[in-house]
Each structure stands twice: as structure tokens, then as C-alpha cells.
Amino acid sequence: MTGRSFYFDPHATGSAVFLGPTEARLMELAWEKKELTVKKTLFYLGSDDQPAYTTVMTVLSRLADKGFLKRKKSGRVFVYRPAIDRKTFISNHVKVVRECLKKNFGK
């Protein structure tokens, strides 16, 4: 995570503390389902407050660019899988917050 922008919202819950709301929603889904495509993601999200196809495509792509998802082309679609498990993701982010607080405010 070094050299990347870091998101932290202490008022959020779950992985949304470290990811935007849509990113967190899609990462939780990736951890639960183990494999996603844009089409499958839209199906899993259901019709209530569903983001647009292009929004899901963009967010999955950005999560892959950030190293949180692995992306592999399968025919004409991309398949996304978690590149990091949920426990490690949270642990790594908590470590960054702890180091930042220590650096800026002492022990």
C-alpha cells in the first residue's frame, strides 16, 4: 500500500472504513462469491439501488488496479477474484493507520 492514496472513514462500518461505499460493497461480494464478472455482480446485487453496468465495470477494474482483485480475461469478459483475503486486507489497513498515528502523534 506504500505510495498509494489511502482512504479512511472512521464513521463507516466494515470494509467501508477503508474503501468507498461501492468499492466496499463489491469487495465484500468478491470475498463472499470468490469470483465475479460484471454481469454476475449485477445479478448478486439485485435490483434494489443497483449501480449501472459501467459503474460496476469501472469499480471492479479500479479494485484490480489497486491490487485488491485479480483480473483475468475469459473469452469476452473479465473474471475478478480477490487478490487478498478479508482478514489480511483489514489487518494491513489497520497497520497503516496505526503507523500513521504513531508517526504523527508519538507512541
C-alpha positions as CSV (number, residue, x, y, z in Angstrom):
1,M,0.0,0.0,0.0
2,T,3.0,2.2,0.0
3,G,2.8,5.2,-2.4
4,R,-0.9,4.8,-2.9
5,S,-3.6,7.1,-1.7
6,F,-5.2,5.8,1.5
7,Y,-8.9,6.1,2.3
8,F,-10.1,6.1,5.9
9,D,-13.6,6.9,7.2
10,P,-13.8,6.2,10.9
11,H,-17.6,6.7,10.8
12,A,-18.2,3.9,8.3
13,T,-18.6,0.2,9.1
14,G,-16.9,-3.0,7.9
15,S,-14.6,-2.7,4.9
16,A,-16.2,0.7,4.1
17,V,-13.9,2.2,6.7
18,F,-11.1,1.7,4.2
19,L,-13.0,1.7,0.9
20,G,-15.6,3.9,-0.6
21,P,-19.2,2.5,-0.2
22,T,-19.4,1.0,-3.7
23,E,-15.9,-0.4,-3.6
24,A,-16.6,-2.0,-0.1
25,R,-19.9,-3.5,-1.4
26,L,-18.1,-5.1,-4.4
27,M,-15.1,-6.3,-2.3
28,E,-17.5,-7.9,0.2
29,L,-19.3,-9.6,-2.7
30,A,-15.9,-10.8,-4.1
31,W,-14.9,-12.3,-0.8
32,E,-18.2,-14.0,-0.4
33,K,-18.6,-15.3,-4.0
34,K,-14.9,-15.9,-4.8
35,E,-15.3,-15.0,-8.5
36,L,-17.2,-12.2,-10.2
37,T,-17.9,-10.8,-13.6
38,V,-19.8,-7.6,-14.2
39,K,-22.9,-9.4,-15.2
40,K,-22.8,-11.8,-12.2
41,T,-22.1,-8.8,-9.9
42,L,-25.2,-7.0,-11.1
43,F,-27.2,-10.3,-10.6
44,Y,-25.9,-10.7,-7.0
45,L,-26.6,-7.1,-6.1
46,G,-30.3,-7.5,-7.1
47,S,-32.5,-4.7,-8.4
48,D,-32.6,-2.5,-5.2
49,D,-30.4,0.6,-5.7
50,Q,-28.3,-1.2,-8.3
51,P,-25.4,0.7,-9.8
52,A,-25.1,1.0,-13.6
53,Y,-23.3,-1.7,-15.6
54,T,-20.5,0.8,-16.4
55,T,-20.1,1.8,-12.8
56,V,-19.6,-1.8,-11.7
57,M,-17.2,-2.4,-14.6
58,T,-15.2,0.7,-13.6
59,V,-15.1,-0.1,-9.8
60,L,-14.1,-3.7,-10.4
61,S,-11.3,-2.5,-12.7
62,R,-10.1,0.1,-10.2
63,L,-10.1,-2.5,-7.4
64,A,-7.9,-4.7,-9.7
65,D,-5.6,-1.7,-10.4
66,K,-5.3,-1.2,-6.7
67,G,-4.3,-4.8,-6.2
68,F,-7.3,-5.9,-4.2
69,L,-8.7,-8.0,-7.1
70,K,-7.1,-10.2,-9.7
71,R,-8.5,-9.8,-13.2
72,K,-8.3,-12.5,-15.9
73,K,-9.8,-12.4,-19.4
74,S,-12.1,-15.3,-20.1
75,G,-13.4,-15.2,-23.6
76,R,-15.0,-11.8,-24.0
77,V,-15.3,-11.0,-20.3
78,F,-13.1,-10.3,-17.3
79,V,-13.3,-12.6,-14.3
80,Y,-12.4,-11.0,-11.0
81,R,-11.1,-12.8,-7.9
82,P,-9.9,-11.5,-4.6
83,A,-6.2,-10.9,-4.6
84,I,-6.2,-10.6,-0.8
85,D,-8.4,-12.2,1.8
86,R,-10.6,-10.0,4.0
87,K,-8.7,-10.7,7.2
88,T,-5.3,-9.7,5.6
89,F,-6.9,-6.6,3.9
90,I,-8.3,-5.3,7.3
91,S,-5.0,-6.2,9.1
92,N,-2.9,-4.4,6.5
93,H,-5.1,-1.2,6.6
94,V,-5.2,-1.2,10.4
95,K,-1.4,-1.4,10.5
96,V,-1.1,1.6,8.1
97,V,-3.5,3.7,10.4
98,R,-1.5,2.6,13.5
99,E,1.8,3.6,11.9
100,C,0.4,6.9,10.7
101,L,-0.9,7.7,14.2
102,K,2.4,6.7,15.8
103,K,4.4,8.8,13.3
104,N,2.3,11.9,13.7
105,F,1.4,11.7,17.4
106,G,4.1,9.6,19.1
107,K,3.8,6.3,20.9
